[in-house]
Amino acid sequence: MGFRARGWRPPLPPLLLLLLWVTGQAAPVAGLGLGPDTELQIERRFVPDECPRTVRSGDFVRYHYVGTFPDGQKFDSSYDRDSTFNVFVGKGQLIGLLGMCVGEKRIITIPPFLAYGEHGDGKDIPGQASLVFDVALLDLHNPKDGISIENKIVPENCERRSQSGDFLRYHYNGTLLDGTFFDSSYARNRTFDTYIGQGYVIPGMDEGLLGVCIGEKRRIVVPPHLGYGEEGRGNIPGSAVLVFDIHVIDFHNPSDSISITSHYKPSDCSVLSKKGDYLKYHYNASLLDGTLLDSTWNLGKTYNIVLGSGQVVLGMDMALREMCVGEKRTVVIPPHLGYGEAGVDGEVPGSAVLVFDIELLELVAGLPEGYMFIWNDEVSPNLFEEIDKDGNGEVFLEEFSEYIHAQVASGKGKLAPGFDADMIVKNMFTNQDRNGDGKVTAEEFKLKDQETKHDEL
């Protein structure tokens, strides 16, 4: 007939604890137009200002109560057991609860005729005793209920709404229907991050998080059969209706690429950045909700990289391609092309979508792919002899380095921009020192032959 708190057997028959379980006869109830001789008295002690729904037949209710005699002597209380009474409201049953709002408090007085009559229960309830129940309704739902959604704030600019398979980051406060707090992401100072529509969260939230905008705030009310069911979880009681007030921080799909919006291009935009170019640029980095993470403008210095060298996250490397000096862009980078699930401790949250406002200030053309040094002029046919100034047939790192730097200074040669010049020269020398003895002989010394003009040592 109904569900009671696990592990507890009521000391009184259901007729009393369920607040008038009508069987075959119509029970006279005060205010219901029934006879005055044996009335069920209902006093609405507190009624909330907002009452979107009241108890009706077929609902499942959770309530607390204190049972007393008319003189105030207590004979039973759900509060003493620290457990609500949970039960279905059937047709012709629990009429003392019908029409109640969540949060409402009632005094229900049951006359002896509808209680234990002239004999009492033989133990705690004397004969001819009227019973008084002080009832507080905590929540109600119907097994046929779905979730309900109340939109609090929906941004005007909502280019995309979440869909199944998206990965969403959001904050939430979780309460019971009577306002009792049970959890909050704000208290942990960390968003809750999950795939949606894939069964990673309770069914009610899986459904309630679909169709949201970035920045949206909504309330999702989840009945227990779409939440934690009859068992509950942690400090969530069994059969509890849950209320989640959520704020969507961002979402993305694992198939997303970067998004680029160009705000300004100079009239002369013929030279475009490419892999190997040395770039100097300014940026502001923020989250999708506008939280500022970093800014080179605030630091007063540019950020400098060699494009395609792995010096920035992949999404930023992609964002800086085919850009001309003076151009301004806004780039949105999903986490799998940014800092991933881990983020950067203390700087970038895990799984965060990033927004970069970029201005390219300087571009130094890089070398052809695979080269760290090229000749701008024709290569001398006596190159080894020119490097081997002492003519002993052996070139050491010091004289090799001196020669290469002299060629760069005179404009005859060029090192790849953006890298440590001494390290490049050392690597060039190591490539020539094929036997690893710390010196290069004429027999070891060779030029790259892949290019006819841009030869590299």
N, C-alpha and C positions, 0 to 999 in steps of 0.2 A: 504493500500500500504506500510505503514511503521509505526514505533513506534517513537513517539516524547517524549521529557521529560514531565513528568506528571505535570499538572497544568500550562502549558505554551502553548499559541497559537502563532505560528510564525507570525511576522508582514509582511512577504513576502510569496508569493505563493511558493509551493514546487519546481517549476521549478528552482528558484534561490537558495533556501536554500539547495536543494539536489544536487547542482552542476552539472546541466545538466541532466535532466530526459528526455531522448529521446522518442518521441512519434511515429510519423509515418515516419518522414523523417530522412535520415542520416545526422548527424551533422558534419560539417567540423571541424576536430580537428587537431591542430598543431602536427606534429610528427606522425600522423596516416595516412598520405598519402592522405588526403582529400583536397578539394579546398581551395585556399588561400584567397578568398574574405571575408568569414565570419568564421574565425578560432576560435576555443577554444584553448587558449594558456595555456600550462602547463609548469611550471618551477619547477624542483625538487630542492628546496632550501637546504634540508638536507636529506641525506639518511644514515641510520645506517650501520655500518660495517657488522653487522650480520643481515640477513634478510631471515629467514628460510621459510617464507610464505608471499605471497602478496594477496591483495584483489582480489577476483574473484566473478563472478555472483553466487548468492545464499548465500553469506556471510552476517553476521550481523556485522555492524561496529559502533564504538563509536568515535566521533571526535570533536575537538574544531575548531572554525573558527572565523575570523574577516572579515567582509565584508566592503569594501571601494570602493569609486570611484577612477578612475585613478589618481586624484590629491591628494589622500590620505585621503579625508574626509570619516569618518566612518558612515555607515548607520545601521550596525547590528553587534552583537558579542555574541557568546555563553558564552564567558568568563564573560561578564557583568551579565549574569544570573547564573553564577557559576554552569552550568549544560551542559554536553555534548549533542550533537545531536546524537541520536541513531536510526539506520534505517537498513532495509534489502537492499542489493544490488541486484536488479532483472535484468533479461535479458534485455539489451538495456537501462538500467537505471544507473544513477550515474557513467557515464563512466569517469568522472573526477577523481574518486577515484580508478578506476581499476588499479591494479598493484602496489598499495601503500604498503609499509612495515609499521609495527607497529613502531612508533617513527618517521616516515618520515614526513617532512614538505614540502608542495607544495604551490606555488602561481598559482591559476587558474583564468584566465581572460576570462570572458564571453562577447562576443560582443552583441550589442543591438538586432541583429536578433534572438539570442538564449535567450534573456532576456525579457525586456518589450517593445522592439521595439520603434516606433516613438512616442508613446503616453505616455510611462512610466506607473507608477501604479496610477497616479492621486493623489499621496500623497507625498511619500518620494523619489521615483525614477523618475527623469525627463525623458522625451523622448530622444531617441537615446543615452541612457547612457550605457556605458560599465561598467561591475561590476568585481571587483577584490576580490577573496576570498583567504585569508591566512589560510591554513588548516593544522592541526596537527592530525595525526591518533593515537588514544590512544590504541585501541585494535580491534581485529576482531576474529570472530569464525564462524563456520558453525553449524547449528542446528543438523547436523548429527555427529558432533565431539564427540569422547570420550575423556577421559583424556589422557595426554601424560606424559611419565615418562622419565627422564634423570638421569641415575645413575652417581653420582659424585664420591663417594668412596664406594667400596664394600670390606669388610674385607676378607682377604684370608681364614681365619678360620671361616667358617659359617656352624656350625653343624646343624642349624635349621633355617627355614624361617617362618615368621609369617603367620598365617592362621585364618580364620574366627573363632571367639570365643575367641581369645587370648586377653589379656589385655596388652596394649602397653603404654610405657612412652616415649615421644619424645619432642624435642625442635623444634621450627620452626620460620622462618621469613615469613610473609605474605605480598606480594606486588601485585599491579595490573600489567598488562602486560607491561605498560610503565615505571615500576620501582617505582611507587608511593607506599610508605609504608602504611600499614593499621593495622598491628598487629605483635606482637612478644612475644613468651614465654620467650626469653632471657631477655627482658625488665622487666618482672615480676620475673625473677630469679627463675622460677618454671616450671617444665615440664608440658606438657599437657598429661593427663592420661585418657585413654578411652579403652573400648572394641572396637574391629574392626570387620567389616563384619556384624554388628548387628543393624545398623541404628542409632547409637549414635552420629555420625558426618555427615556432608554433604555427599551425595552419592559419589562425586568425591574423597574425602579423604578416605572414607570407602573402596573404591576400591584401591586407590593409596598406602595405608598402608599394603596391603596384599603382602606377598612374600618378605618382607624385612629381612635383617640380623641385629642382634644386632651390633651397631656401624656404620651401613650404613648411608650414606648421599645421598639423592636423591632430585631431583626437580620434583614436581608434578604440572602440569598445568591443571586447572579445568575450563571447559567452564561453562557459567552461568546456563545452564539448569541442571548441576550437582553440582552447587554451591548454590548461593543465589538468582538465578532467576531474573526476571524483577524487583522485588521489592528492591533487595539489602538488606543490613542490617547494621545499625550503619553508620560507615564511608566507607562502601563498596557500591559503586554506583549500581543502577539497571543494569542488563545485563552485568556486568563486568566479564571479564576473570580473574581468580585468579592464582597466582603463589606461591606455598609453597616450600621453601627450608627447608627440615627436616633433623634432626639428631636423629636416633633411639638410645635411651639410654638403654632400656631393654624391654623385654616382657616375659610373662608367660601365662600359661593356668590354670584356676582354678582347673583343674584335676591333675596338676603337683604335684609330690612328690619331695623330695630332691634328689640331684644327688651327689654321693660320688665317688671320685677318690683317690685311695691310692697310694702315691708316694714312700713310704718306709715302710717296715716291718722288724724288727729285726729277726735274725735266730730263736730265741726262742720267739714264739708268741703264747704260749699255754693258757695263762691266759687272758681272754677277759673281757672287762668291761660289767657290767650288772646293772640293776636297783638296787639302794641302795648303790652302790659303791661310794666311795669318790674319786674324780678325781682332779688332778692338771694338768693344760695344758696351753700352750701358743697359741695365735692366732693373725692373722691379719684379720681384717674385712674390706671389700671394696665393692663398687658397681660393677656391671658388666662392666662398662666402665673404671674400674681401680681406681676410686676415693677412697682413703683411708679414712675409717671412724674411725678406732680405732686399737690399737695394744698393746698387753701386753708386747711384746718385747721392745717397746719404753718406756713403764712404768717401766720396769725392775722387774716385779713381775707376778707370775702366776695367772690364774683365777681358783678358787676352787669351786666345786659344789658337791652336792650329786645327782647322776644320777637318774632321774625319780621323783624328788621331786618338780618340777615346778620352779626351780631357774633360768632356762634359757628358751628361746622361744622353742616351740615344735620342730621346725626343727633342732635346735642345740642339743636338747636332743636326737633326733633320730640319729644325725650325730656322737655322741660320743658312741653309742652302739657298742658292739663287737669289741672294739679297744684294742690293747695291748700297754703296756708301750714302748715308743720309736717310735711308729708308727706316720707317717705324712700323713695327708689327706687334700684334697681340697673339700669343700662341697658347693654346690649351693642351696640356700634356697629360695623358692618362698615366696611372701609376706604373703599369708594366713597361712604359717607355720613360719613366722617371725614376723614383727611388723605391718602387716596389712595395711589398707588404711590410718591409722592415722600416722604411722611412729613414730619417737621420735623427738619431737620439737627441732630443732637446731642441730640434730645429724643424724637421719636417715630419708630420704624422705618418704612420704607416698607411699604405693604400690611398694616399691623398692625390687628388687631381690638382695639378699645378697650373697657374696662369703666369706667363711672363710677358711683360711689356718691354720690348726691345727697340733700341736705336743703334744701328751700325754706324760707327764713327770713322773707322779706318780699315782698309783692306790692303794687305801686301800679298801680291800674287805668289803662290807656292810654286814648287818645282813639279815637273811631270811625275806621275805616280811611280814610286820605286826609287826615286833619286833623292839624295841628300846634298849633292853638290853637282853643279853643272858649269861648263865653260861658256862664257859669253862670246869669246873669240875662237878662232881656229886653234886646235890643240897643237902645241909644238911637237915636231917629229923627234926632238931630242929631250923629251920631258924628263926622263929619269936622270939624264946628265945635268939638267938644270936644277933638279932637286938635290942631287949629290954634289954639293958645291966643293967638297974637298977631294972629289974624284977618286975615292978609295973603293968604289963599287958597292958600298953599303950605305943605306939610308936609315937613320934612327928617328924615333918619334919627334925629337926636338927640331931637327932640320926639316922634317916633313911638315910639321905644324907651322913652322916659320914661313915656309914656301906657300902653303895654302892660304894662310891669312894675308900674305902679301898680294896674292892674286885677287882675293876678295876686296881688299882695300883699294886696289887699282881699278877695279871694275871688270877685270878679265874673267873672274869666276864668281859664283854665287852659291852660298850655303842656304839650305832650306830655312825659311824664316820661322821664328817662334821656338826654336830648339836651342839648347846650349851648344854654342859653336865649338868649344874645346872638345865636348863629348862627341860631336859629329866627326871632327878631325881624328880623334882617337879611334873611333870605330872604322873610319876609312883606312887608317894605318893598319889596324888589326886585320882587316880584310885582305890587305896586300901581304902582310906577314904570314904567309901560308903555312910555314913550318913552325910558327910560334916561337922563334928564337929571339924576338925583340929587335929584329932588323930586317930590312927589305933589300934583296939583291935584284939585279937587272933581270935575272931569270924569273923571279917571282912577280915582278912588277908588270901588271896588265891593266888595260882600260876596258870598261864595259863596251861591248860591241853591238848592243841592241839599238843604239841610236847613232846616226852618222854625225849629227851636229852636237847634241847634248850628251857628250861623253862624261862618265863619272869614273873616278878612281875606284 
